[in-house]
Amino acid sequence: MVSATLSQFRSQQSDFIAAAQREPVELTSRGARRRAVVVSPEFYDAAVEALEDRADVLAAAQARREERISHEDLMAELDR
């Protein structure tokens, strides 16, 4: 991962944006304190999609652990 201070990023913004298209760029300040990470739109979209997929998997697992009802009970509940 490329690392830059906020001052370096301000002065070479286009270079670091170009670098972020290949790999994340970590922005630091006051020594080694990480302040932000710049990533490409494709990386961001893939990360968000992966998090959403993970949330769906966890929700499905939780639903499987919940109490089950029979088909007949469900139909009765739906008045059918």
N, CA, C and O atoms as a GROMACS GRO file, in nm:
protein
  320
    1MET      N    1   0.085  -0.118   0.000
    1MET     CA    2   0.000   0.000   0.000
    1MET      C    3   0.089   0.123   0.000
    1MET      O    4   0.186   0.132   0.076
    2VAL      N    5   0.056   0.217  -0.085
    2VAL     CA    6   0.127   0.344  -0.091
    2VAL      C    7   0.085   0.428   0.030
    2VAL      O    8  -0.031   0.424   0.070
    3SER      N    9   0.178   0.501   0.086
    3SER     CA   10   0.149   0.586   0.200
    3SER      C   11   0.199   0.727   0.172
    3SER      O   12   0.305   0.745   0.114
    4ALA      N   13   0.122   0.827   0.214
    4ALA     CA   14   0.160   0.967   0.194
    4ALA      C   15   0.106   1.049   0.309
    4ALA      O   16   0.004   1.016   0.369
    5THR      N   17   0.175   1.157   0.340
    5THR     CA   18   0.123   1.250   0.439
    5THR      C   19   0.015   1.335   0.372
    5THR      O   20   0.007   1.340   0.249
    6LEU      N   21  -0.065   1.400   0.452
    6LEU     CA   22  -0.167   1.489   0.395
    6LEU      C   23  -0.103   1.601   0.316
    6LEU      O   24  -0.156   1.642   0.212
    7SER      N   25   0.010   1.652   0.362
    7SER     CA   26   0.080   1.758   0.288
    7SER      C   27   0.127   1.708   0.152
    7SER      O   28   0.113   1.778   0.051
    8GLN      N   29   0.183   1.587   0.148
    8GLN     CA   30   0.226   1.530   0.020
    8GLN      C   31   0.107   1.512  -0.073
    8GLN      O   32   0.115   1.541  -0.192
    9PHE      N   33  -0.003   1.464  -0.017
    9PHE     CA   34  -0.123   1.442  -0.098
    9PHE      C   35  -0.172   1.574  -0.158
    9PHE      O   36  -0.207   1.580  -0.276
   10ARG      N   37  -0.175   1.679  -0.076
   10ARG     CA   38  -0.221   1.809  -0.126
   10ARG      C   39  -0.134   1.858  -0.243
   10ARG      O   40  -0.186   1.913  -0.341
   11SER      N   41  -0.004   1.839  -0.232
   11SER     CA   42   0.085   1.893  -0.335
   11SER      C   43   0.096   1.804  -0.458
   11SER      O   44   0.135   1.850  -0.565
   12GLN      N   45   0.062   1.674  -0.444
   12GLN     CA   46   0.073   1.580  -0.557
   12GLN      C   47  -0.056   1.501  -0.575
   12GLN      O   48  -0.054   1.381  -0.602
   13GLN      N   49  -0.166   1.569  -0.560
   13GLN     CA   50  -0.297   1.504  -0.562
   13GLN      C   51  -0.318   1.415  -0.684
   13GLN      O   52  -0.359   1.300  -0.669
   14SER      N   53  -0.291   1.464  -0.801
   14SER     CA   54  -0.318   1.386  -0.922
   14SER      C   55  -0.233   1.260  -0.927
   14SER      O   56  -0.279   1.156  -0.974
   15ASP      N   57  -0.109   1.266  -0.878
   15ASP     CA   58  -0.023   1.147  -0.875
   15ASP      C   59  -0.080   1.040  -0.781
   15ASP      O   60  -0.082   0.922  -0.814
   16PHE      N   61  -0.127   1.084  -0.664
   16PHE     CA   62  -0.181   0.988  -0.568
   16PHE      C   63  -0.317   0.933  -0.611
   16PHE      O   64  -0.350   0.818  -0.582
   17ILE      N   65  -0.396   1.015  -0.679
   17ILE     CA   66  -0.524   0.966  -0.733
   17ILE      C   67  -0.495   0.860  -0.839
   17ILE      O   68  -0.564   0.758  -0.845
   18ALA      N   69  -0.395   0.883  -0.922
   18ALA     CA   70  -0.356   0.784  -1.024
   18ALA      C   71  -0.306   0.657  -0.956
   18ALA      O   72  -0.338   0.547  -1.002
   19ALA      N   73  -0.229   0.670  -0.850
   19ALA     CA   74  -0.179   0.552  -0.778
   19ALA      C   75  -0.294   0.474  -0.716
   19ALA      O   76  -0.290   0.351  -0.710
   20ALA      N   77  -0.397   0.545  -0.670
   20ALA     CA   78  -0.512   0.479  -0.606
   20ALA      C   79  -0.590   0.393  -0.705
   20ALA      O   80  -0.667   0.306  -0.664
   21GLN      N   81  -0.571   0.415  -0.835
   21GLN     CA   82  -0.637   0.331  -0.934
   21GLN      C   83  -0.575   0.192  -0.937
   21GLN      O   84  -0.637   0.097  -0.984
   22ARG      N   85  -0.451   0.181  -0.888
   22ARG     CA   86  -0.380   0.052  -0.887
   22ARG      C   87  -0.382  -0.015  -0.750
   22ARG      O   88  -0.389  -0.138  -0.741
   23GLU      N   89  -0.375   0.067  -0.643
   23GLU     CA   90  -0.373   0.014  -0.507
   23GLU      C   91  -0.416   0.123  -0.411
   23GLU      O   92  -0.405   0.242  -0.443
   24PRO      N   93  -0.465   0.086  -0.293
   24PRO     CA   94  -0.506   0.188  -0.195
   24PRO      C   95  -0.389   0.278  -0.156
   24PRO      O   96  -0.273   0.235  -0.152
   25VAL      N   97  -0.421   0.404  -0.129
   25VAL     CA   98  -0.323   0.502  -0.084
   25VAL      C   99  -0.362   0.546   0.057
   25VAL      O  100  -0.469   0.602   0.078
   26GLU      N  101  -0.274   0.521   0.152
   26GLU     CA  102  -0.298   0.557   0.291
   26GLU      C  103  -0.249   0.699   0.316
   26GLU      O  104  -0.135   0.732   0.283
   27LEU      N  105  -0.335   0.782   0.374
   27LEU     CA  106  -0.297   0.919   0.407
   27LEU      C  107  -0.275   0.929   0.558
   27LEU      O  108  -0.359   0.888   0.637
   28THR      N  109  -0.161   0.984   0.595
   28THR     CA  110  -0.124   0.995   0.736
   28THR      C  111  -0.105   1.141   0.774
   28THR      O  112  -0.088   1.228   0.688
   29SER      N  113  -0.107   1.164   0.903
   29SER     CA  114  -0.074   1.297   0.954
   29SER      C  115  -0.012   1.280   1.092
   29SER      O  116  -0.034   1.181   1.161
   30ARG      N  117   0.064   1.379   1.130
   30ARG     CA  118   0.130   1.379   1.260
   30ARG      C  119   0.206   1.249   1.284
   30ARG      O  120   0.182   1.178   1.382
   31GLY      N  121   0.297   1.221   1.194
   31GLY     CA  122   0.376   1.099   1.206
   31GLY      C  123   0.309   0.984   1.135
   31GLY      O  124   0.292   0.987   1.013
   32ALA      N  125   0.271   0.882   1.210
   32ALA     CA  126   0.217   0.761   1.148
   32ALA      C  127   0.067   0.746   1.166
   32ALA      O  128   0.012   0.642   1.131
   33ARG      N  129   0.000   0.846   1.219
   33ARG     CA  130  -0.145   0.833   1.244
   33ARG      C  131  -0.222   0.830   1.113
   33ARG      O  132  -0.222   0.928   1.038
   34ARG      N  133  -0.288   0.720   1.087
   34ARG     CA  134  -0.365   0.704   0.962
   34ARG      C  135  -0.492   0.788   0.969
   34ARG      O  136  -0.569   0.779   1.066
   35ARG      N  137  -0.515   0.868   0.865
   35ARG     CA  138  -0.631   0.957   0.861
   35ARG      C  139  -0.736   0.912   0.760
   35ARG      O  140  -0.855   0.928   0.783
   36ALA      N  141  -0.691   0.857   0.647
   36ALA     CA  142  -0.784   0.816   0.542
   36ALA      C  143  -0.713   0.720   0.447
   36ALA      O  144  -0.591   0.708   0.447
   37VAL      N  145  -0.795   0.652   0.367
   37VAL     CA  146  -0.742   0.566   0.262
   37VAL      C  147  -0.817   0.601   0.134
   37VAL      O  148  -0.940   0.602   0.131
   38VAL      N  149  -0.743   0.630   0.029
   38VAL     CA  150  -0.801   0.664  -0.101
   38VAL      C  151  -0.796   0.539  -0.188
   38VAL      O  152  -0.691   0.476  -0.203
   39VAL      N  153  -0.912   0.502  -0.244
   39VAL     CA  154  -0.920   0.383  -0.330
   39VAL      C  155  -0.991   0.420  -0.459
   39VAL      O  156  -1.057   0.523  -0.469
   40SER      N  157  -0.977   0.333  -0.558
   40SER     CA  158  -1.046   0.354  -0.686
   40SER      C  159  -1.196   0.330  -0.668
   40SER      O  160  -1.237   0.261  -0.574
   41PRO      N  161  -1.277   0.387  -0.755
   41PRO     CA  162  -1.421   0.361  -0.749
   41PRO      C  163  -1.453   0.212  -0.761
   41PRO      O  164  -1.545   0.163  -0.696
   42GLU      N  165  -1.378   0.140  -0.843
   42GLU     CA  166  -1.402  -0.004  -0.860
   42GLU      C  167  -1.373  -0.080  -0.730
   42GLU      O  168  -1.448  -0.170  -0.692
   43PHE      N  169  -1.264  -0.042  -0.663
   43PHE     CA  170  -1.230  -0.106  -0.535
   43PHE      C  171  -1.339  -0.077  -0.432
   43PHE      O  172  -1.383  -0.167  -0.361
   44TYR      N  173  -1.381   0.048  -0.425
   44TYR     CA  174  -1.486   0.087  -0.331
   44TYR      C  175  -1.616   0.010  -0.358
   44TYR      O  176  -1.677  -0.044  -0.265
   45ASP      N  177  -1.658   0.006  -0.485
   45ASP     CA  178  -1.781  -0.065  -0.520
   45ASP      C  179  -1.773  -0.213  -0.484
   45ASP      O  180  -1.869  -0.270  -0.432
   46ALA      N  181  -1.658  -0.276  -0.510
   46ALA     CA  182  -1.640  -0.417  -0.477
   46ALA      C  183  -1.643  -0.439  -0.326
   46ALA      O  184  -1.699  -0.537  -0.279
   47ALA      N  185  -1.583  -0.348  -0.251
   47ALA     CA  186  -1.582  -0.359  -0.104
   47ALA      C  187  -1.723  -0.346  -0.047
   47ALA      O  188  -1.762  -0.422   0.041
   48VAL      N  189  -1.798  -0.248  -0.097
   48VAL     CA  190  -1.937  -0.229  -0.051
   48VAL      C  191  -2.021  -0.352  -0.085
   48VAL      O  192  -2.100  -0.398  -0.003
   49GLU      N  193  -2.005  -0.403  -0.206
   49GLU     CA  194  -2.081  -0.522  -0.246
   49GLU      C  195  -2.047  -0.642  -0.158
   49GLU      O  196  -2.136  -0.718  -0.120
   50ALA      N  197  -1.920  -0.658  -0.126
   50ALA     CA  198  -1.878  -0.768  -0.039
   50ALA      C  199  -1.938  -0.753   0.101
   50ALA      O  200  -1.981  -0.852   0.161
   51LEU      N  201  -1.942  -0.632   0.152
   51LEU     CA  202  -2.003  -0.609   0.284
   51LEU      C  203  -2.153  -0.637   0.281
   51LEU      O  204  -2.208  -0.695   0.375
   52GLU      N  205  -2.220  -0.596   0.173
   52GLU     CA  206  -2.363  -0.623   0.160
   52GLU      C  207  -2.389  -0.773   0.149
   52GLU      O  208  -2.483  -0.824   0.209
   53ASP      N  209  -2.305  -0.844   0.072
   53ASP     CA  210  -2.319  -0.988   0.060
   53ASP      C  211  -2.301  -1.054   0.197
   53ASP      O  212  -2.376  -1.146   0.232
   54ARG      N  213  -2.203  -1.008   0.273
   54ARG     CA  214  -2.177  -1.063   0.407
   54ARG      C  215  -2.297  -1.040   0.498
   54ARG      O  216  -2.336  -1.129   0.574
   55ALA      N  217  -2.356  -0.922   0.491
   55ALA     CA  218  -2.474  -0.892   0.571
   55ALA      C  219  -2.590  -0.984   0.532
   55ALA      O  220  -2.664  -1.030   0.619
   56ASP      N  221  -2.606  -1.011   0.402
   56ASP     CA  222  -2.711  -1.102   0.356
   56ASP      C  223  -2.688  -1.244   0.409
   56ASP      O  224  -2.783  -1.311   0.450
   57VAL      N  225  -2.564  -1.289   0.407
   57VAL     CA  226  -2.531  -1.423   0.457
   57VAL      C  227  -2.563  -1.432   0.606
   57VAL      O  228  -2.621  -1.531   0.652
   58LEU      N  229  -2.526  -1.330   0.682
   58LEU     CA  230  -2.554  -1.330   0.826
   58LEU      C  231  -2.704  -1.326   0.854
   58LEU      O  232  -2.752  -1.394   0.945
   59ALA      N  233  -2.778  -1.248   0.776
   59ALA     CA  234  -2.923  -1.240   0.794
   59ALA      C  235  -2.988  -1.374   0.761
   59ALA      O  236  -3.081  -1.416   0.830
   60ALA      N  237  -2.941  -1.441   0.657
   60ALA     CA  238  -2.996  -1.572   0.621
   60ALA      C  239  -2.967  -1.675   0.730
   60ALA      O  240  -3.052  -1.757   0.763
   61ALA      N  241  -2.847  -1.670   0.785
   61ALA     CA  242  -2.811  -1.763   0.893
   61ALA      C  243  -2.899  -1.738   1.015
   61ALA      O  244  -2.943  -1.833   1.079
   62GLN      N  245  -2.923  -1.612   1.046
   62GLN     CA  246  -3.010  -1.578   1.160
   62GLN      C  247  -3.152  -1.628   1.134
   62GLN      O  248  -3.216  -1.682   1.225
   63ALA      N  249  -3.202  -1.610   1.013
   63ALA     CA  250  -3.338  -1.654   0.980
   63ALA      C  251  -3.350  -1.806   0.994
   63ALA      O  252  -3.455  -1.856   1.036
   64ARG      N  253  -3.244  -1.878   0.958
   64ARG     CA  254  -3.249  -2.025   0.972
   64ARG      C  255  -3.253  -2.068   1.118
   64ARG      O  256  -3.306  -2.174   1.150
   65ARG      N  257  -3.197  -1.986   1.207
   65ARG     CA  258  -3.196  -2.020   1.349
   65ARG      C  259  -3.328  -1.987   1.418
   65ARG      O  260  -3.357  -2.039   1.526
   66GLU      N  261  -3.408  -1.902   1.355
   66GLU     CA  262  -3.535  -1.862   1.416
   66GLU      C  263  -3.636  -1.976   1.410
   66GLU      O  264  -3.620  -2.073   1.335
   67GLU      N  265  -3.738  -1.962   1.491
   67GLU     CA  266  -3.841  -2.066   1.500
   67GLU      C  267  -3.908  -2.087   1.365
   67GLU      O  268  -3.941  -1.991   1.295
   68ARG      N  269  -3.926  -2.212   1.329
   68ARG     CA  270  -3.990  -2.246   1.202
   68ARG      C  271  -4.138  -2.272   1.224
   68ARG      O  272  -4.179  -2.319   1.330
   69ILE      N  273  -4.218  -2.240   1.122
   69ILE     CA  274  -4.360  -2.272   1.129
   69ILE      C  275  -4.394  -2.359   1.010
   69ILE      O  276  -4.328  -2.353   0.906
   70SER      N  277  -4.496  -2.439   1.027
   70SER     CA  278  -4.534  -2.530   0.919
   70SER      C  279  -4.606  -2.453   0.808
   70SER      O  280  -4.652  -2.340   0.827
   71HIS      N  281  -4.612  -2.517   0.694
   71HIS     CA  282  -4.682  -2.456   0.580
   71HIS      C  283  -4.828  -2.432   0.613
   71HIS      O  284  -4.884  -2.328   0.579
   72GLU      N  285  -4.889  -2.528   0.680
   72GLU     CA  286  -5.030  -2.514   0.717
   72GLU      C  287  -5.052  -2.395   0.810
   72GLU      O  288  -5.147  -2.319   0.793
   73ASP      N  289  -4.963  -2.380   0.909
   73ASP     CA  290  -4.976  -2.267   1.001
   73ASP      C  291  -4.956  -2.134   0.928
   73ASP      O  292  -5.026  -2.036   0.957
   74LEU      N  293  -4.864  -2.130   0.836
   74LEU     CA  294  -4.841  -2.009   0.759
   74LEU      C  295  -4.964  -1.975   0.676
   74LEU      O  296  -5.007  -1.860   0.673
   75MET      N  297  -5.020  -2.073   0.609
   75MET     CA  298  -5.139  -2.048   0.528
   75MET      C  299  -5.256  -2.003   0.615
   75MET      O  300  -5.333  -1.917   0.575
   76ALA      N  301  -5.269  -2.062   0.733
   76ALA     CA  302  -5.376  -2.020   0.823
   76ALA      C  303  -5.354  -1.876   0.869
   76ALA      O  304  -5.450  -1.799   0.880
   77GLU      N  305  -5.230  -1.841   0.894
   77GLU     CA  306  -5.197  -1.705   0.935
   77GLU      C  307  -5.229  -1.605   0.823
   77GLU      O  308  -5.267  -1.491   0.850
   78LEU      N  309  -5.213  -1.648   0.699
   78LEU     CA  310  -5.242  -1.564   0.585
   78LEU      C  311  -5.389  -1.572   0.542
   78LEU      O  312  -5.429  -1.512   0.443
   79ASP      N  313  -5.467  -1.646   0.618
   79ASP     CA  314  -5.611  -1.667   0.589
   79ASP      C  315  -5.634  -1.727   0.451
   79ASP      O  316  -5.718  -1.679   0.375
   80ARG      N  317  -5.559  -1.831   0.419
   80ARG     CA  318  -5.578  -1.897   0.289
   80ARG      C  319  -5.611  -2.042   0.306
   80ARG      O  320  -5.630  -2.112   0.207
   0.00000   0.00000   0.00000
